Amino acid sequence: MSFPSRIPLKDFEINIPNSDQKILLSDICDFSYIHNFDSITKVNRIDTKRVVANVNMEILTAGEALELLQNTFEKYKKLGVNINFEGEAEQNKKMAKEMSFAFFVAIFLIFITLLILFNSFKQTMIVLSIIPFSIIGALFGHLVMELNLSLTSVVGILGLAGVVVNDAIVMLDFIRKSKTLEEMMNRAKLRLRPIIITSITTFLGLSTLIFFATGQAKILQPIAISLGFGLMWGTILTLIYLPALFAVSQKIRKDK
């Protein structure tokens, strides 16, 4: 049996058997109209309803949208509704765990390498102390570029940890044998130009991705911002903060 298009079901006519007459379907049956889902999905034999939505990334991220809906979620959870997140929220949660594990593994490996290189726990901690402070540069870069912090930004911060440590190693290796403040300053000046040039050239190499990212390159822009701005701030820390901290920790004074 085929149904003519654009004709309500209640107005559909059917043939009376053994006759040429027709009768409306509404004359022989009753219709009940209810609102319901067009399909039923089961996960582990449990009825599942899916809600799918996209967000405008220029206004807010998916994580921020979920935070705004937390009160609504809590209301339905109290009614006995089990809410599970998939899509970007699920991937972000999974990636956050993996990034946390990767970060601690990276820091541990850097710590062991520095401890072998300098043979000093104190000097190793001096170099590692630059890492958390360098994150300020990455956060400032996102603020300047008016971008929200995302998991791709965290990936850039993980890479930043290794980059800023390189400059710190070069600086500390030159000043670690200093006996007086004047000697330390003279040694630090020898590394001033190479460190600045290296940082500037690296930032310029990332500048096209930072300021002129288009199309699919937009995905990598947060990584470049974290690396570029974090490196520039890390350079300032390497040139000022690290020698000052080393002088205080080693109690280096002016030559009498």
Summary of the structure (lengths in Angstrom):
residues: 256
radius of gyration: 31.9
end to end distance: 107.4
largest distance: 124.2
contacts: 657
relative contact order: 0.10
helix: 65%
strand: 5%
